[in-house]
Amino acid sequence: MPIYEFRCQDCRRKSSFLVLSVHSQFERRCQHCGSPRLVRLISRVGVLRSEESRLESLADPSRLGDLDEKDPKSVARWVKRMGREMGEELGPDFEEEVDRAMEEEEQQSAGEGGDSSPDETEL
C-alpha cells in the first residue's frame, strides 16, 4: 500500500495519501486548503523495523565512532541521524534550529578564541 505525497502549489504544505492499490483512483486535493494544484513529491522509502531493532542499532558503540561531543557540527549530524533512525520526521524547522544553534556555537567559540587573557599580554 503506497503512500503518495504531494506539495500544494497554493499553501506550500505537504499532503499524504494512503492508496490501497497502485491502480486506485483518489481525489488529489490539498488536505489543508482544498486546492487541486498539487505537485507529486519523491519521498523516501519506508522500511518497517521493530522498535527493538532501531534501539539496538542506536546503542551500537561502533555508530558513535565519528561523534565528537566538542564539535557542534558533529553533534548536529548525530542528532539528525538519531531522528531518522527513530523514524521521526523532524522537518525543516528542526533542521533550521540545529543549524542556527551550530552557527551560534561557532560564533561564541570564535569570540572566545580571539580574546587574549591578561596573563598572555605580559610576556
C-alpha positions as CSV (number, residue, x, y, z in Angstrom):
1,M,0.0,0.0,0.0
2,P,1.8,3.1,-1.2
3,I,1.7,6.5,0.4
4,Y,1.8,9.3,-2.2
5,E,2.9,12.7,-1.1
6,F,2.1,16.0,-2.8
7,R,3.0,19.6,-2.2
8,C,0.3,22.2,-2.7
9,Q,1.2,25.0,-5.0
10,D,-1.1,27.4,-3.2
11,C,-0.4,26.9,0.5
12,R,3.0,25.0,0.1
13,R,2.1,22.3,2.6
14,K,2.5,18.6,2.2
15,S,-0.4,16.2,1.9
16,S,-0.1,12.4,2.1
17,F,-2.5,9.9,0.6
18,L,-2.6,6.2,1.6
19,V,-3.7,4.3,-1.5
20,L,-4.9,0.7,-1.2
21,S,-3.8,-0.2,-4.8
22,V,-1.5,1.3,-7.3
23,H,-4.4,1.4,-9.8
24,S,-6.8,3.0,-7.4
25,Q,-8.1,6.5,-8.1
26,F,-8.2,9.1,-5.3
27,E,-9.1,12.7,-5.1
28,R,-6.0,14.8,-5.3
29,R,-6.8,17.9,-3.3
30,C,-4.8,19.6,-0.6
31,Q,-5.7,18.3,2.8
32,H,-5.1,21.8,4.3
33,C,-6.6,24.3,1.8
34,G,-8.6,22.1,-0.6
35,S,-6.7,23.2,-3.7
36,P,-6.4,20.8,-6.6
37,R,-3.0,22.3,-7.6
38,L,-0.7,19.6,-6.3
39,V,2.8,18.5,-7.4
40,R,3.9,15.0,-6.6
41,L,6.9,14.6,-4.3
42,I,9.5,11.9,-4.4
43,S,9.6,10.5,-0.9
44,R,12.0,8.3,0.8
45,V,11.1,4.6,1.1
46,G,9.8,3.5,4.4
47,V,11.2,0.2,5.8
48,L,9.4,-1.4,8.6
49,R,11.7,-2.2,11.6
50,S,10.7,-3.0,15.1
51,E,11.4,-0.5,17.8
52,E,13.7,-3.0,19.4
53,S,15.8,-3.2,16.2
54,R,16.0,0.5,16.0
55,L,17.1,0.9,19.6
56,E,19.7,-1.8,19.2
57,S,21.1,0.0,16.2
58,L,21.3,3.3,18.1
59,A,23.0,1.6,21.1
60,D,25.7,0.1,18.9
61,P,29.0,1.7,20.0
62,S,30.5,1.5,16.5
63,R,28.0,4.1,15.3
64,L,29.3,6.6,17.8
65,G,32.9,6.5,16.4
66,D,32.6,9.7,14.4
67,L,30.8,11.6,17.2
68,D,32.9,14.4,18.7
69,E,30.9,15.9,21.6
70,K,33.1,19.0,21.5
71,D,32.2,19.7,17.8
72,P,28.7,21.3,17.3
73,K,28.6,20.1,13.7
74,S,29.3,16.5,14.7
75,V,26.6,16.6,17.4
76,A,24.1,18.1,14.9
77,R,24.8,15.4,12.4
78,W,24.4,12.8,15.2
79,V,21.1,14.3,16.3
80,K,19.7,14.4,12.7
81,R,20.8,10.7,12.2
82,M,19.1,9.7,15.5
83,G,15.9,11.4,14.4
84,R,16.0,9.5,11.1
85,E,16.7,6.2,12.9
86,M,13.8,6.7,15.2
87,G,11.6,7.2,12.2
88,E,10.7,10.7,13.2
89,E,10.0,13.4,10.6
90,L,12.0,16.2,12.2
91,G,11.0,18.7,9.5
92,P,12.7,21.8,8.2
93,D,12.0,23.8,11.4
94,F,14.2,21.3,13.4
95,E,16.9,21.4,10.7
96,E,17.0,25.2,10.8
97,E,17.1,25.3,14.6
98,V,20.0,22.8,14.7
99,D,21.8,24.8,12.0
100,R,21.2,28.1,13.9
101,A,22.5,26.6,17.2
102,M,25.6,25.4,15.4
103,E,26.2,28.9,14.0
104,E,25.8,30.5,17.4
105,E,28.2,28.0,18.9
106,E,30.8,28.7,16.2
107,Q,30.4,32.4,16.8
108,Q,30.9,32.0,20.5
109,S,33.9,29.8,20.0
110,A,35.4,32.3,17.6
111,G,34.8,35.1,20.1
112,E,36.4,33.2,22.9
113,G,39.4,32.2,20.9
114,G,40.1,35.7,19.6
115,D,40.4,37.3,23.1
116,S,43.7,37.1,24.9
117,S,43.9,36.7,28.6
118,P,45.8,39.3,30.7
119,D,48.4,36.8,31.5
120,E,49.3,36.3,27.9
121,T,49.8,40.0,27.2
122,E,52.5,40.5,29.8
123,L,55.2,38.1,28.5
